[in-house]
Amino acid sequence: MEDVEEKQQEKEEAVAFSSQMEDLIAEYGEDESEDWELVDAREVDYKLEENLDEQVKEWGEQMQPKKSLLSKLWEFVGTGSEPKRTQ
């Protein structure tokens, strides 16, 4: 009998939590705007996520500006440590 009561309690808690989340989203979430443009929509494939994360990381690294010799020297003098090497 306790199992039934525990499951009922868990179900009620889940419903209450879901309701609270819906309220938070309604209060603080964004409304869709007609000015927004969908740029990508596809099914999620969790097997590919690591590969896609690596691609995004590489793009971010490529977007970083190259440091000049003067900025590398300034960083070395300011921190007392060798600056990170960039390609």
C-alpha positions in Angstrom: 0.0 0.0 0.0 2.9 2.3 0.7 4.2 1.9 -2.9 1.0 3.2 -4.3 1.0 6.2 -1.9 4.7 6.9 -2.7 4.0 6.8 -6.4 1.0 9.0 -6.0 3.1 11.5 -4.0 5.8 11.5 -6.6 3.3 12.0 -9.4 1.8 15.0 -7.5 5.2 16.5 -6.9 6.1 16.1 -10.6 2.8 17.8 -11.6 3.4 20.6 -9.1 7.0 21.1 -10.4 5.9 21.1 -14.0 3.3 23.7 -13.2 5.9 25.9 -11.4 8.2 25.6 -14.4 5.4 26.6 -16.8 4.7 29.6 -14.6 8.3 30.7 -14.6 8.6 30.3 -18.3 5.4 32.3 -18.9 6.7 35.1 -16.6 10.3 35.3 -17.6 10.5 33.6 -21.0 10.6 35.3 -24.3 7.7 35.4 -26.7 8.4 34.5 -30.3 8.7 37.5 -32.5 7.7 37.7 -36.1 11.1 39.5 -36.7 13.0 36.3 -35.8 14.3 34.1 -38.6 14.8 30.4 -38.2 18.3 29.6 -39.4 18.5 25.9 -38.6 16.2 23.2 -37.6 17.1 19.5 -37.3 16.6 16.4 -35.2 19.0 16.1 -32.3 21.5 13.3 -32.8 23.3 12.9 -29.5 25.9 10.7 -31.1 27.1 13.6 -33.1 27.1 16.2 -30.3 30.8 15.8 -29.3 31.9 16.2 -33.0 29.7 19.3 -33.3 31.0 20.8 -30.0 34.6 20.3 -31.3 33.7 22.1 -34.5 32.2 25.1 -32.6 35.3 25.2 -30.4 37.5 25.3 -33.5 35.5 28.1 -35.0 35.7 30.1 -31.8 39.5 29.6 -31.8 39.7 30.7 -35.5 37.7 33.8 -34.7 40.2 34.9 -32.0 42.4 37.7 -33.3 46.1 36.9 -33.5 48.2 38.6 -30.9 51.0 40.9 -31.9 54.5 40.5 -30.6 54.0 43.7 -28.5 50.9 42.3 -26.9 52.6 39.0 -26.2 55.5 40.9 -24.5 53.1 43.0 -22.5 51.3 39.9 -21.3 54.6 38.3 -20.4 55.7 41.4 -18.4 52.3 41.9 -16.8 51.8 38.3 -15.7 55.4 37.0 -15.4 54.5 33.9 -17.4 54.9 32.9 -21.0 51.9 33.8 -23.1 49.9 31.0 -24.7 51.2 30.0 -28.1 48.9 30.6 -31.1 49.3 29.1 -34.5 
